[in-house]
Amino acid sequence: MVDFNSLHQLTKNLNVLYIEDDKNFRDETKDLFENIFKSVDIAFDGEMGLSLYKQYFKNYFSYYDIVITDISMPKMDGIELIKSIYP
């Protein structure tokens, strides 16, 4: 079993994009993610997630280390989002 300190050592330099349309679940999970990752950007739907993904690249000339997405969301579902990111 991995303890928090070991987990944090593995994840403390990772930048994450988290896309979730359920507000309660998103808020609870965001709090957890912010404790273990360097940065966590939040989107409420697939279109917003794709926009943040592109903007991150423009700002930093690199991609997020991890993209965590819900599958069923309004405007653009998680599958479409990932296909747009990784064609």
C-alpha positions, 0 to 999 in steps of 0.5 A: 500500500502506498502512503500519502508521502510516497504518493505525493513524491510521485505526483507533486510535479504533475499538472492535471486537467480534470473535466467533470460535469457533476458539481458535487463530485467535481468539488470533492475530487478537486480538493483531493487532487489539489493535495497531491498534484502540482496544479489542477485545472477544472472544466465543467464540460468537454468543450471547456476542457478542450479549450483549457487544453489548447490554452495550456499549450499556448501558455506553456508550450507543453501539454498537461501530464494527466487528463482526467475526464468524465465520459457522459457530459454536455456539449462534448462527451469525454470520448469526443474530447480525448479523440480531439486531443489525441487524434 
